Amino acid sequence: MLLVAAEQVEYCQITYSRDNKLHTIDGMSYGGKLFTKIEFFPKHEKQAAIEKAKFMSVENKGHFLVILVEESTNYDIWQENDQVKIKSHDTKDIDIADINLEELVTKMRNVGGIRIEDRRHNLRVYHRCFVGKEAVAWLIESLKISQENAILLGQRLVDEKWIHHVTNDHNFKDEQLFYRFYWDEKQDDKLLNPNKIKKFFSLS
């Protein structure tokens, strides 16, 4: 547990993912690590704040650093959090739940969209698929969103049955994994979703 003055830390906006949404909260940076606020005490309760910070440090067995920050009117307890990231000012906050997936999929499969082609892995050919990492890069560039939001949006495409991993072994990831649009399924493909295919052709 550390006791530091407010001037020794840097406050910032941090983001974390929950329920397929990217949330932004106030955070703190110290020594190259990010922290979230746990509790605060009035200035006259310094000893209680110290005891609580020490208790938290013991409870997490030193796995996460606990810092007690002395402000002008109170003491704030912050705990290291490796599940958050500094908010990027180069991207914009959007609610991916509001994005029209049919329009998005159309753009992704159109000219200027992601690269869809037959690919080979371990002597097997996967027809008309794309790479997760390339899709994330396209979403970031096209929608001007963060990597976190791009991954969450890709997972929404999976959850709502617009795309799937070619062998259905993975969720959507920013990795060299192959995914396919249900629009691009072959009629004799074992992974075929007949209801989805029928819906898609009715839209064309």
Contact map, one row per residue, 1 for C-alpha under 8 A:
111000000000000000000000000000000000000000000000000011001000000011110000000000000000000000000000000000000000000000000000000000000000000000000000000000000000000000000000000000000000000000000000000000000000
111100000000000000000000000000000000000000000000000000000000000001110000000000000000000000000000000000000000000000000000000000000000000000000000000000000000000000000000000000000000000000000000000000000000
111110000000000000000000000000000000000000000000000000000000000000111100000000000000000000000000000000000000000000000000000000000000000000000000000000000000000000000000000000000000000000000000000000000000
011111011000000000000000000000000000000000000000000000000000000000111100000000000000000000000000000000000000000000000000000000000000000000000000000000000000000000000000000000000000000000000000000000000000
001111111000000000000000000000000000000000000000000000000000000000001110000000000000000000000000000000000000000000000000000000000000000000000000000000000000000000000000000000000000000000000000000000000000
000111111000000000000000000000000000000000000000000000000000000000001110000000000000000000000000000000000000000000000000000000000000000000000000000000000000000000000000000000000000000000000000000000000000
000011111100000000000000000000000000000000000000000000000000000000000000000000000000000000000000000000000000000000000000000000000000000000000000000000000000000000000000000000000000000000000000000000000000
000111111100000000000000000001000000000000000000000000000000000000000000000000000000000000000000000000000000000000000000000000000000000000000000000000000000000000000000000000000000000000000000000000000000
000111111110000000000000000111000000000000000000000000000000000000000000000000000000000000000000000000000000000000000000000000000000000000000000000000000000000000000000000000000000000000000000000000000000
000000111111000000000000000111000000000000000000000000000000000000000000000000000000000000000000000000000000000000000000000000000000000000000000000000000000000000000000000000000000000000000000000000000000
000000001111100000000000011110000000000000000000000000000000000000000000000000000000000000000000000000000000000000000000000000000000000000000000000000000000000000000000000000000000000000000000000000000000
000000000111110000000000011110000000000000000000000000000000000000000000000000000000011000000000000000000000000000000000000000000000000000000000000000000000000000000000000000000000000000000000000000000000
000000000011111000000001111100000000000000000000000000000000000000000000000000000000011000000000000000000000000000000000000000000000000000000000000000000000000000000000000000000000000000000000000000000000
000000000001111100000001111000000000000000000000000000000000000000000000000000000001111000000000000000000000000000000000000000000000000000000000000000000000000000000000000000000000000000000000000000000000
000000000000111110000111100000000000000000000000000000000000000000000000000000000001111000000000000000000000000000000000000000000000000000000000000000000000000000000000000000000000000000000000000000000000
000000000000011111000111000000000000000000000000000000000000000000000000000000000011100000000000000000000000000000000000000000000000000000000000000000000000000000000000000000000000000000000000000000000000
000000000000001111111110000000000000000000000000000000000000000000000000000000000000000000000000000000000000000000000000000000000000000000000000000100000000000000000000000000000000000000000000000000000000
000000000000000111111110000000000000000000000000000000000000000000000000000000000000000000000000000000000000000000000000000000000000000000000000000000000000000000000000000000000000000000000000000000000000
000000000000000011111000000000000000000000000000000000000000000000000000000000000000000000000000000000000000000000000000000000000000000000000000000000000000000000000000000000000000000000000000000000000000
000000000000000011111100000000000000000000000000000000000000000000000000000000000000000000000000000000000000000000000000000000000000000000000000000000011011000000000000000000000000000000000000000000000000
000000000000000011111110000000000000000000000000000000000000000000000000000000000000000000000011100000000000000000000000000000000000000000000000000010010000000000000000000000000000000000000000000000000000
000000000000001111011111000000000000000000000000000000000000000000000000000000000000000000000010000000000000000000000000000000000000000000000000000110000000000000000000000000000000000000000000000000000000
000000000000001111001111100000000000000000000000000000000000000000000000000000000000000000000000000000000000000000000000000000000000000000000000000000000000000000000000000000000000000000000000000000000000
000000000000111100000111110000000000000000000000000000000000000000000000000000000000001000000000000000000000000000000000000000000000000000000000000000000000000000000000000000000000000000000000000000000000
000000000000111000000011111000000000000000000000000000000000000000000000000000000000000000000000000000000000000000000000000000000000000000000000000000000000000000000000000000000000000000000000000000000000
000000000011110000000001111100000001000000000000000000000000000000000000000000000000000000000000000000000000000000000000000000000000000000000000000000000000000000000000000000000000000000000000000000000000
000000000011110000000000111110000111100000000000000000000000000000000000000000000000000000000000000000000000000000000000000000000000000000000000000000000000000000000000000000000000000000000000000000000000
000000001111100000000000011111000111100000000000000000000000000000000000000001000000000000000000000000000000000000000000000000000000000000000000000000000000000000000000000000000000000000000000000000000000
000000001111000000000000001111111110000000000000000000000000000000000000000000000000000000000000000000000000000000000000000000000000000000000000000000000000000000000000000000000000000000000000000000000000
000000011100000000000000000111111110000000000000000000000000000000000000000000000000000000000000000000000000000000000000000000000000000000000000000000000000000000000000000000000000000000000000000000000000
000000000000000000000000000011111000000000000000000000000000000000000000000000000000000000000000000000000000000000000000000000000000000000000000000000000000000000000000000000000000000000000000000000000000
000000000000000000000000000011111100000000000000000000000000000000000000000000000000000000000000000000000000000000000000000000000000000000000000000000000000000000000000000000000000000000000000000000000000
000000000000000000000000000011111110000000000000000000000000000000000000000000011100000000000000000000000000000000000000000000000000000000000000000000000000000000000000000000000000000000000000000000000000
000000000000000000000000001111011111000000000000000000000000000000000000000000011101110000000000000000000000000000000000000000000000000000000000000000000000000000000000000000000000000000000000000000000000
000000000000000000000000001111001111100000000000000000000000000000000000000001111000000000000000000000000000000000000000000000000000000000000000000000000000000000000000000000000000000000000000000000000000
000000000000000000000000011100000111110000000000000000000000000000000000000001111000000000000000000000000000000000000000000000000000000000000000000000000000000000000000000000000000000000000000000000000000
000000000000000000000000001100000011111000000000000000000000000000000000000111100000000000000000000000000000000000000000000000000000000000000000000000000000000000000000000000000000000000000000000000000000
000000000000000000000000000000000001111100000000000000000000000000000000000111100000000000000000000000000000000000000000000000000000000000000000000000000000000000000000000000000000000000000000000000000000
000000000000000000000000000000000000111110000000000000000000000000000000000111000000000000000000000000000000000000000000000000000000000000000000000000000000000000000000000000000000000000000000000000000000
000000000000000000000000000000000000011111000000100000000000000000000000011110000000000000000000000000000000000000000000000000000000000000000000000000000000000000000000000000000000000000000000000000000000
000000000000000000000000000000000000001111101101100000000000000000000000011100000000000000000000000000000000000000000000000000000000000000000000000000000000000000000000000000000000000000000000000000000000
000000000000000000000000000000000000000111111100000000000000000000000000111000000000000000000000000000000000000000000000000000000000000000000000000000000000000000000000000000000000000000000000000000000000
000000000000000000000000000000000000000011111100000000000000000000000001111000000000000000000000000000000000000000000000000000000000000000000000000000000000000000000000000000000000000000000000000000000000
000000000000000000000000000000000000000001111100000000000000000000000000010000000000000000000000000000000000000000000000000000000000000000000000000000000000000000000000000000000000000000000000000000000000
000000000000000000000000000000000000000011111111100000000000000000000000000000000000000000000000000000000000000000000000000000000000000000000000000000000000000000000000000000000000000000000000000000000000
000000000000000000000000000000000000000011111111110000000000000000000000001000000000000000000000000000000000000000000000000000000000000000000000000000000000000000000000000000000000000000000000000000000000
000000000000000000000000000000000000000000001111111000000000000000000000000000000000000000000000000000000000000000000000000000000000000000000000000000000000000000000000000000000000000000000000000000000000
000000000000000000000000000000000000000010001111111100000000000000000000000000000000000000000000000000000000000000000000000000000000000000000000000000000000000000000000000000000000000000000000000000000000
000000000000000000000000000000000000000110001111111110000000000000010000001110000000000000000000000000000000000000000000000000000000000000000000000000000000000000000000000000000000000000000000000000000000
000000000000000000000000000000000000000000000111111111000000000000010000000000000000000000000000000000000000000000000000000000000000000000000000000000000000000000000000000000000000000000000000000000000000
000000000000000000000000000000000000000000000011111111100000000000000000000000000000000000000000000000000000000000000000000000000000000000000000000000000000000000000000000000000000000000000000000000000000
000000000000000000000000000000000000000000000001111111110000000000000000000000000000000000000000000000000000000000000000000000000000000000000000000000000000000000000000000000000000000000000000000000000000
100000000000000000000000000000000000000000000000111111111000000001110000000010000000000000000000000000000000000000000000000000000000000000000000000000000000000000000000000000000000000000000000000000000000
100000000000000000000000000000000000000000000000011111111100000001000000000000000000000000000000000000000000000000000000000000000000000000000000000000000000000000000000000000000000000000000000000000000000
000000000000000000000000000000000000000000000000001111111110000000000000000000000000000000000000000000000000000000000000000000000000000000000000000000000000000000000000000000000000000000000000000000000000
000000000000000000000000000000000000000000000000000111111111000001000000000000000000000000000000000000000000000000000000000000000000000000000000000000000000000000000000000000000000000000000000000000000000
100000000000000000000000000000000000000000000000000011111111110111000000000000000000000000000000000000000000000000000000000000000000000000000000000000000000000000000000000000000000000000000000000000000000
000000000000000000000000000000000000000000000000000001111111110000000000000000000000000000000000000000000000000000000000000000000000000000000000000000000000000000000000000000000000000000000000000000000000
000000000000000000000000000000000000000000000000000000111111110000000000000000000000000000000000000000000000000000000000000000000000000000000000000000000000000000000000000000000000000000000000000000000000
000000000000000000000000000000000000000000000000000000011111111100000000000000000000000000000000000000000000000000000000000000000000000000000000000000000000000000000000000000000000000000000000000000000000
000000000000000000000000000000000000000000000000000000001111111100000000000000000000000000000000000000000000000000000000000000000000000000000000000000000000000000000000000000000000000000000000000000000000
000000000000000000000000000000000000000000000000000000001111111110000000000000000000000000000000000000000000000000000000000000000000000000000000000000000000000000000000000000000000000000000000000000000000
000000000000000000000000000000000000000000000000000000000001111110000000000000000000000000000000000000000000000000000000000000000000000000000000000000000000000000000000000000000000000000000000000000000000
000000000000000000000000000000000000000000000000000000001001111111000000000000111000000000000000000000000000000000000000000000000000000000000000000000000000000000000000000000000000000000000000000000000000
100000000000000000000000000000000000000000000000000000001000011111100000000000110000000000000000000000000000000000000000000000000000000000000000000000000000000000000000000000000000000000000000000000000000
110000000000000000000000000000000000000000000000000011011000000111110000000011110000000000000000000000000000000000000000000000000000000000000000000000000000000000000000000000000000000000000000000000000000
111100000000000000000000000000000000000000000000000010000000000011111000000011100000000000000000000000000000000000000000000000000000000000000000000000000000000000000000000000000000000000000000000000000000
111100000000000000000000000000000000000000000000110010000000000001111100001111000000000000000000000000000000000000000000000000000000000000000000000000000000000000000000000000000000000000000000000000000000
001111000000000000000000000000000000000000000000000000000000000000111110001111000000000000000000000000000000000000000000000000000000000000000000000000000000000000000000000000000000000000000000000000000000
001111000000000000000000000000000000000000000000000000000000000000011111011100000000000000000000000000000000000000000000000000000000000000000000000000000000000000000000000000000000000000000000000000000000
000011000000000000000000000000000000000000000000000000000000000000001111111100000000000000000000000000000000000000000000000000000000000000000000000000000000000000000000000000000000000000000000000000000000
000000000000000000000000000000000000000000100000000000000000000000000111110000000000000000000000000000000000000000000000000000000000000000000000000000000000000000000000000000000000000000000000000000000000
000000000000000000000000000000000000000001100000000000000000000000000011111000000000000000000000000000000000000000000000000000000000000000000000000000000000000000000000000000000000000000000000000000000000
000000000000000000000000000000000000000111110000000000000000000000000111111100000000000000000000000000000000000000000000000000000000000000000000000000000000000000000000000000000000000000000000000000000000
000000000000000000000000000000000000000111100100100000000000000000011110111110000000000000000000000000000000000000000000000000000000000000000000000000000000000000000000000000000000000000000000000000000000
000000000000000000000000000000000000111110000000100000000000000000011110011111000000000000000000000000000000000000000000000000000000000000000000000000000000000000000000000000000000000000000000000000000000
000000000000000000000000000000000000111100000000100010000000000001111000001111100000000000000000000000000000000000000000000000000000000000000000000000000000000000000000000000000000000000000000000000000000
000000000000000000000000000100000011111000000000000000000000000001111000000111110000000000000000000000000000000000000000000000000000000000000000000000000000000000000000000000000000000000000000000000000000
000000000000000000000000000000000011110000000000000000000000000111100000000011111000000000000000000000000000000000000000000000000000000000000000000000000000000000000000000000000000000000000000000000000000
000000000000000000000000000000001111000000000000000000000000000111000000000001111100000000000000000000000000000000000000000000000000000000000000000000000000000000000000000000000000000000000000000000000000
000000000000000000000000000000001111000000000000000000000000000100000000000000111111000000000000000000000000000000000000000000000000000000000000000000000000000000000000000000000000000000000000000000000000
000000000000000000000000000000001100000000000000000000000000000000000000000000011111100000000000000000000000000000000000000000000000000000000000000000000000000000000000000000000000000000000000000000000000
000000000000000100000000000000000000000000000000000000000000000000000000000000001111100000000000000000000000000000000000000000000000000000000000000000000000000000000000000000000000000000000000000000000000
000000000000011100000000000000000100000000000000000000000000000000000000000000001111110000000000000000000000000000000000000000000000000000000000000000000000000000000000000000000000000000000000000000000000
000000000000011100000000000000000100000000000000000000000000000000000000000000000111111000000000000000000000000000000000000000000000000000000000000000000000000000000000000000000000000000000000000000000000
000000000001111000000000000000000100000000000000000000000000000000000000000000000001111100000000000000000000000000000000000000000000000000000000000000000000000000000000000000000000000000000000000000000000
000000000001111000000001000000000000000000000000000000000000000000000000000000000000111110000000000000000000000000000000000000000000000000000000000000000000000000000000000000000000000000000000000000000000
000000000000000000000000000000000000000000000000000000000000000000000000000000000000011111100000000000000000000000000000000000000000000000000000010000000000000000000000000000000000000000000000000000000000
000000000000000000000000000000000000000000000000000000000000000000000000000000000000001111110000000000000000000000000000000000000000000000000000000000000000000000000000000000000000000000000000000000000000
000000000000000000000000000000000000000000000000000000000000000000000000000000000000000111110000000000000000000000000000000000000000000000000001000000000000000000000000000000000000000000000000000000000000
000000000000000000000000000000000000000000000000000000000000000000000000000000000000000111111000000000000000000000000000000000000000000000000001110000000000000000000000000000000000000000000000000000000000
000000000000000000000000000000000000000000000000000000000000000000000000000000000000000011111100000000000000000000000000000000000000000000000001110000000000000000000000000000000000000000000000000000000000
000000000000000000000000000000000000000000000000000000000000000000000000000000000000000000111110000000000000000000000000000000000000000000000000100000000000000000000000000000000000000000000000000000000000
000000000000000000000000000000000000000000000000000000000000000000000000000000000000000000011111000000000000000000000000000000000000000000000000100000000000000000000000000000000000000000000000000000000000
000000000000000000001100000000000000000000000000000000000000000000000000000000000000000000001111111000000000000000000000000000000000000000000000000000000000000000000000000000000000000000000000000000000000
000000000000000000001000000000000000000000000000000000000000000000000000000000000000000000000111111000000000000000000000000000000000000000000000000010011000000000000000000000000000000000000000000000000000
000000000000000000001000000000000000000000000000000000000000000000000000000000000000000000000011111000000000000000000000000000000000000000000000000000000000000000000000000000000000000000000000000000000000
000000000000000000000000000000000000000000000000000000000000000000000000000000000000000000000011111100000000000000000000000000000000000000000000000000000000000000000000000000000000000000000000000000000000
000000000000000000000000000000000000000000000000000000000000000000000000000000000000000000000011111110010000000000000000000000000000000000000000000000000000000000000000000000000000000000000000000000000000
000000000000000000000000000000000000000000000000000000000000000000000000000000000000000000000000011111110000000000000000000000000000000000000000000000000000000000000000000000000000000000000000000000000000
000000000000000000000000000000000000000000000000000000000000000000000000000000000000000000000000001111111000000000000000000000000000000000000000000000000000100000000000000000000000000000000000000000000000
000000000000000000000000000000000000000000000000000000000000000000000000000000000000000000000000000111111100000000000000000000000000000000000000000000000000000000000000000000000000000000000000000000000000
000000000000000000000000000000000000000000000000000000000000000000000000000000000000000000000000000111111110000000000000000000000000000000000000000000000000000000000000000000000000000000000000000000000000
000000000000000000000000000000000000000000000000000000000000000000000000000000000000000000000000001111111111000000000000000000000000000000000000000000000000000000000000000000000000000000000000000000000000
000000000000000000000000000000000000000000000000000000000000000000000000000000000000000000000000000011111111100000000000000000000000000000000000000000000000000001000000000000000000000000000000000000000000
000000000000000000000000000000000000000000000000000000000000000000000000000000000000000000000000000001111111110000000000000000000000000000000000000000000000000000000000000000000000000000000000000000000000
000000000000000000000000000000000000000000000000000000000000000000000000000000000000000000000000000000111111111110000000000000000000000000000000000000000000000000000000000000000000000000000000000000000000
000000000000000000000000000000000000000000000000000000000000000000000000000000000000000000000000000000011111110111000000000000000000000000000000000000000000000000000000000000000000000000000000000000000000
000000000000000000000000000000000000000000000000000000000000000000000000000000000000000000000000000000001111111011010000000000000000000000000000000000000000000000000000000000000000000000000000000000000000
000000000000000000000000000000000000000000000000000000000000000000000000000000000000000000000000000000000111111111000000000000000000000000000000000000000000000000000000000000000000000000000000000000000000
000000000000000000000000000000000000000000000000000000000000000000000000000000000000000000000000000000000010111110000000000000000000000000000000000000000000000000000000000000000000000000000000000000000000
000000000000000000000000000000000000000000000000000000000000000000000000000000000000000000000000000000000011011111000000000000000000000000000000000000000000000000000000000000000000000000000000000000000000
000000000000000000000000000000000000000000000000000000000000000000000000000000000000000000000000000000000011111111100000000000000000000001000000000000000000000000000000000000000000000000000000000000000000
000000000000000000000000000000000000000000000000000000000000000000000000000000000000000000000000000000000001110111110000000000000100011001000000000000000000000000000000000000000000000000000000000000000000
000000000000000000000000000000000000000000000000000000000000000000000000000000000000000000000000000000000000000011111000000000000100010000000000000000000000000000000000000000000000000000000000000000000000
000000000000000000000000000000000000000000000000000000000000000000000000000000000000000000000000000000000000100001111100000000011100000000000000000000000000000000000000000000000000000000000000000000000000
000000000000000000000000000000000000000000000000000000000000000000000000000000000000000000000000000000000000000000111110000000111100000000000000000000000000000000000000000000000000000000000000000000000000
000000000000000000000000000000000000000000000000000000000000000000000000000000000000000000000000000000000000000000011111000011111000000000000000000000000000000000000000000000000000000000000000000000000000
000000000000000000000000000000000000000000000000000000000000000000000000000000000000000000000000000000000000000000001111100011111000000000000000000000000000000000000000000000000000000000000000000000000000
000000000000000000000000000000000000000000000000000000000000000000000000000000000000000000000000000000000000000000000111111111000000000000000000000000000000000000000000000000000000000000000000000000000000
000000000000000000000000000000000000000000000000000000000000000000000000000000000000000000000000000000000000000000000011111111000000000000000000000000000000000000000000000000000000000000000000000000000000
000000000000000000000000000000000000000000000000000000000000000000000000000000000000000000000000000000000000000000000001111100000000000000000000000000000000000000000000000000000000000000000000000000000000
000000000000000000000000000000000000000000000000000000000000000000000000000000000000000000000000000000000000000000000001111110000000000000000000000000000000000000000000000000000000000000000000000000000000
000000000000000000000000000000000000000000000000000000000000000000000000000000000000000000000000000000000000000000000001111111000000000000000000000000000000000000000000000000000000000000000000000000000000
000000000000000000000000000000000000000000000000000000000000000000000000000000000000000000000000000000000000000000000111101111100000000000000000000000000000000000000000000000000000000000000000000000000000
000000000000000000000000000000000000000000000000000000000000000000000000000000000000000000000000000000000000000000000111100111111000000000000000000000000000000000000100000000000000000000000000000000000000
000000000000000000000000000000000000000000000000000000000000000000000000000000000000000000000000000000000000000000001110000011111000000000000000000000000000000000000000000000000000000000000000000000000000
000000000000000000000000000000000000000000000000000000000000000000000000000000000000000000000000000000000000000000011110000001111100000000000000000000000000000000000000000000000001000100000000000000000000
000000000000000000000000000000000000000000000000000000000000000000000000000000000000000000000000000000000000000000011110000001111110000000000000000000000000000000000100000000000111100000000000000000000000
000000000000000000000000000000000000000000000000000000000000000000000000000000000000000000000000000000000000000001111000000000011111011000000000000000000000000000000000000000000111000000000000000000000000
000000000000000000000000000000000000000000000000000000000000000000000000000000000000000000000000000000000000000000000000000000001111111000000000000000000000000000000000000000111110000000000000000000000000
000000000000000000000000000000000000000000000000000000000000000000000000000000000000000000000000000000000000000000000000000000000111111100000000000000000000000000000000000111111110000000000000000000000000
000000000000000000000000000000000000000000000000000000000000000000000000000000000000000000000000000000000000000000000000000000000011111110000000000000000000000000000000000011111000000000000000000000000000
000000000000000000000000000000000000000000000000000000000000000000000000000000000000000000000000000000000000000001100000000000000111111111000000000000000000000000000000000001000000000000000000000000000000
000000000000000000000000000000000000000000000000000000000000000000000000000000000000000000000000000000000000000001000000000000000111111111100000000000000000000000000000000000000000000000000000000000000000
000000000000000000000000000000000000000000000000000000000000000000000000000000000000000000000000000000000000000000000000000000000001111111110000001001100100000000000000000001000000000000000000000000000000
000000000000000000000000000000000000000000000000000000000000000000000000000000000000000000000000000000000000000000000000000000000000111111111000001000000000000000000000000000000000000000000000000000000000
000000000000000000000000000000000000000000000000000000000000000000000000000000000000000000000000000000000000000011000000000000000000011111111100000000000000000000000000000000000000000000000000000000000000
000000000000000000000000000000000000000000000000000000000000000000000000000000000000000000000000000000000000000000000000000000000000001111111111100001000000000000000000000000000000000000000000000000000000
000000000000000000000000000000000000000000000000000000000000000000000000000000000000000000000000000000000000000000000000000000000000000111111111111001000000000000000000000000000000000000000000000000000000
000000000000000000000000000000000000000000000000000000000000000000000000000000000000000000000000000000000000000000000000000000000000000011111111100000000000000000000000000000000000000000000000000000000000
000000000000000000000000000000000000000000000000000000000000000000000000000000000000000000000000000000000000000000000000000000000000000001111111000000000000000000000000000000000000000000000000000000000000
000000000000000000000000000000000000000000000000000000000000000000000000000000000000000000000000000000000000000000000000000000000000000000111111100000000000000000000000000000000000000000000000000000000000
000000000000000000000000000000000000000000000000000000000000000000000000000000000000000001110000000000000000000000000000000000000000000000111111110000000000000000000000000000000000000000000000000000000000
000000000000000000000000000000000000000000000000000000000000000000000000000000000000000000111100000000000000000000000000000000000000000000111011111011000000000000000000000000000000000000000000000000000000
000000000000000000000000000000000000000000000000000000000000000000000000000000000000000100110000000000000000000000000000000000000000000000010001111111000000000000000000000000000000000000000000000000000000
000000000000000000000000000000000000000000000000000000000000000000000000000000000000000000000000000000000000000000000000000000000000000110010000111111100000000000000000000000000000000000000000000000000000
000000000000000010000100000000000000000000000000000000000000000000000000000000000000000000000000000000000000000000000000000000000000000000000000011111110000000000000000000000000000000000000000000000000000
000000000000000000001100000000000000000000000000000000000000000000000000000000000000000000000001000000000000000000000000000000000000000000000000111111111000000000000000000000000000000000000000000000000000
000000000000000000000000000000000000000000000000000000000000000000000000000000000000000000000000000000000000000000000000000000000000000100110000111111111100000000000000000000000000000000000000000000000000
000000000000000000000000000000000000000000000000000000000000000000000000000000000000000000000000000000000000000000000000000000000000000100000000001111111110000000000000000111000000000000000000000000000000
000000000000000000011000000000000000000000000000000000000000000000000000000000000000000000000001000000000000000000000000000000000000000000000000000111111111000000000000000000000000000000000000000000000000
000000000000000000010000000000000000000000000000000000000000000000000000000000000000000000000001000000000000000000000000000000000000000000000000000011111111100000000000000000000000000000000000000000000000
000000000000000000000000000000000000000000000000000000000000000000000000000000000000000000000000000000000000000000000000000000000000000100000000000001111111110000000000000110000000000000000000000000000000
000000000000000000010000000000000000000000000000000000000000000000000000000000000000000000000000000000000000000000000000000000000000000000000000000000111111111000000000001110000000000000000000000000000000
000000000000000000010000000000000000000000000000000000000000000000000000000000000000000000000000000000000000000000000000000000000000000000000000000000011111111100000000000000000000000000000000000000000000
000000000000000000000000000000000000000000000000000000000000000000000000000000000000000000000000000010000000000000000000000000000000000000000000000000001111111111100000000000000000000000000000000000000000
000000000000000000000000000000000000000000000000000000000000000000000000000000000000000000000000000000000000000000000000000000000000000000000000000000000111111111110000001100000000000000000000000000000000
000000000000000000000000000000000000000000000000000000000000000000000000000000000000000000000000000000000000000000000000000000000000000000000000000000000011111111000000000000000000000000000000000000000000
000000000000000000000000000000000000000000000000000000000000000000000000000000000000000000000000000000000000000000000000000000000000000000000000000000000001111111000000000000000000000000000000000000000000
000000000000000000000000000000000000000000000000000000000000000000000000000000000000000000000000000000000000000000000000000000000000000000000000000000000000111111110000000000000000010000000000000100000000
000000000000000000000000000000000000000000000000000000000000000000000000000000000000000000000000000000001000000000000000000000000000000000000000000000000000111111110000000000000000111000000000000000000000
000000000000000000000000000000000000000000000000000000000000000000000000000000000000000000000000000000000000000000000000000000000000000000000000000000000000110011111000000000000011110000000000000000000000
000000000000000000000000000000000000000000000000000000000000000000000000000000000000000000000000000000000000000000000000000000000000000000000000000000000000010011111101001100000011110000000000000000000000
000000000000000000000000000000000000000000000000000000000000000000000000000000000000000000000000000000000000000000000000000000000000000000000000000000000000000000111111111100001111000000000000000000000000
000000000000000000000000000000000000000000000000000000000000000000000000000000000000000000000000000000000000000000000000000001001000000000000000000000000000000000011111100000000111000000000000000000000000
000000000000000000000000000000000000000000000000000000000000000000000000000000000000000000000000000000000000000000000000000000000000000000000000000000000000000000001111110000000000000000000010000000000000
000000000000000000000000000000000000000000000000000000000000000000000000000000000000000000000000000000000000000000000000000000000000000000000000000000000000000000011111111000000000000000000000000000000000
000000000000000000000000000000000000000000000000000000000000000000000000000000000000000000000000000000000000000000000000000000000000000000000000000000000000000000001111111000000000000000000000000000000000
000000000000000000000000000000000000000000000000000000000000000000000000000000000000000000000000000000000000000000000000000000000000000000000000000000000000000000001011111110000000000000000000000000000000
000000000000000000000000000000000000000000000000000000000000000000000000000000000000000000000000000000000000000000000000000000000000000000000000000000000010010000011001111110000000000000000000000000000000
000000000000000000000000000000000000000000000000000000000000000000000000000000000000000000000000000000000000000000000000000000000001000000000000000000100110010000011000011111000000000000000000000000000000
000000000000000000000000000000000000000000000000000000000000000000000000000000000000000000000000000000000000000000000000000000000001100000000000000000100110000000000000011111101000000000000000000000000000
000000000000000000000000000000000000000000000000000000000000000000000000000000000000000000000000000000000000000000000000000000000001110100000000000000100000000000000000000111110000000000000000000000000000
000000000000000000000000000000000000000000000000000000000000000000000000000000000000000000000000000000000000000000000000000000000011100000000000000000000000000000000000000011111000000000000000000000000000
000000000000000000000000000000000000000000000000000000000000000000000000000000000000000000000000000000000000000000000000000000000011100000000000000000000000000000000000000001111100000000000000000000000000
000000000000000000000000000000000000000000000000000000000000000000000000000000000000000000000000000000000000000000000000000000000011100000000000000000000000000000001000000010111110000000000000000000000000
000000000000000000000000000000000000000000000000000000000000000000000000000000000000000000000000000000000000000000000000000000001111000000000000000000000000000000001100000000011111000000000000000000000000
000000000000000000000000000000000000000000000000000000000000000000000000000000000000000000000000000000000000000000000000000000001111000000000000000000000000000000111100000000001111100000000000000000000000
000000000000000000000000000000000000000000000000000000000000000000000000000000000000000000000000000000000000000000000000000000011100000000000000000000000000000000111100000000000111110110000000000000000000
000000000000000000000000000000000000000000000000000000000000000000000000000000000000000000000000000000000000000000000000000000001000000000000000000000000000000001110000000000000011111110000000000000000000
000000000000000000000000000000000000000000000000000000000000000000000000000000000000000000000000000000000000000000000000000000000000000000000000000000000000000011110000000000000001111110000001100110000000
000000000000000000000000000000000000000000000000000000000000000000000000000000000000000000000000000000000000000000000000000000000000000000000000000000000000000001000000000000000000111110000000000010010000
000000000000000000000000000000000000000000000000000000000000000000000000000000000000000000000000000000000000000000000000000000010000000000000000000000000000000000000000000000000001111111000000000000000000
000000000000000000000000000000000000000000000000000000000000000000000000000000000000000000000000000000000000000000000000000000000000000000000000000000000000000000000000000000000001111111101011000010000000
000000000000000000000000000000000000000000000000000000000000000000000000000000000000000000000000000000000000000000000000000000000000000000000000000000000000000000000000000000000000000111111001000000000000
000000000000000000000000000000000000000000000000000000000000000000000000000000000000000000000000000000000000000000000000000000000000000000000000000000000000000000000000000000000000000011111001000000000000
000000000000000000000000000000000000000000000000000000000000000000000000000000000000000000000000000000000000000000000000000000000000000000000000000000000000000000000000000000000000000001111101000000000000
000000000000000000000000000000000000000000000000000000000000000000000000000000000000000000000000000000000000000000000000000000000000000000000000000000000000000000000000000000000000000011111111000000000000
000000000000000000000000000000000000000000000000000000000000000000000000000000000000000000000000000000000000000000000000000000000000000000000000000000000000000000000000000000000000000000011111000000000000
000000000000000000000000000000000000000000000000000000000000000000000000000000000000000000000000000000000000000000000000000000000000000000000000000000000000000000000010000000000000000010001111100000000000
000000000000000000000000000000000000000000000000000000000000000000000000000000000000000000000000000000000000000000000000000000000000000000000000000000000000000000000000000000000000010011111111110010000000
000000000000000000000000000000000000000000000000000000000000000000000000000000000000000000000000000000000000000000000000000000000000000000000000000000000000000000000000000000000000010000000011111110000000
000000000000000000000000000000000000000000000000000000000000000000000000000000000000000000000000000000000000000000000000000000000000000000000000000000000000000000000000000000000000000000000001111111000000
000000000000000000000000000000000000000000000000000000000000000000000000000000000000000000000000000000000000000000000000000000000000000000000000000000000000000000000000000000000000000000000000111111100000
000000000000000000000000000000000000000000000000000000000000000000000000000000000000000000000000000000000000000000000000000000000000000000000000000000000000000010000000000000000000010000000000111111110000
000000000000000000000000000000000000000000000000000000000000000000000000000000000000000000000000000000000000000000000000000000000000000000000000000000000000000000000000000000000000011010000001111111111000
000000000000000000000000000000000000000000000000000000000000000000000000000000000000000000000000000000000000000000000000000000000000000000000000000000000000000000000000000000000000000000000000011111111100
000000000000000000000000000000000000000000000000000000000000000000000000000000000000000000000000000000000000000000000000000000000000000000000000000000000000000000000000000000000000000000000000001111111110
000000000000000000000000000000000000000000000000000000000000000000000000000000000000000000000000000000000000000000000000000000000000000000000000000000000000000000000000000000000000001000000000000111111111
000000000000000000000000000000000000000000000000000000000000000000000000000000000000000000000000000000000000000000000000000000000000000000000000000000000000000000000000000000000000000000000000000011111111
000000000000000000000000000000000000000000000000000000000000000000000000000000000000000000000000000000000000000000000000000000000000000000000000000000000000000000000000000000000000000000000000000001111111
000000000000000000000000000000000000000000000000000000000000000000000000000000000000000000000000000000000000000000000000000000000000000000000000000000000000000000000000000000000000000000000000000000111111
000000000000000000000000000000000000000000000000000000000000000000000000000000000000000000000000000000000000000000000000000000000000000000000000000000000000000000000000000000000000000000000000000000011111
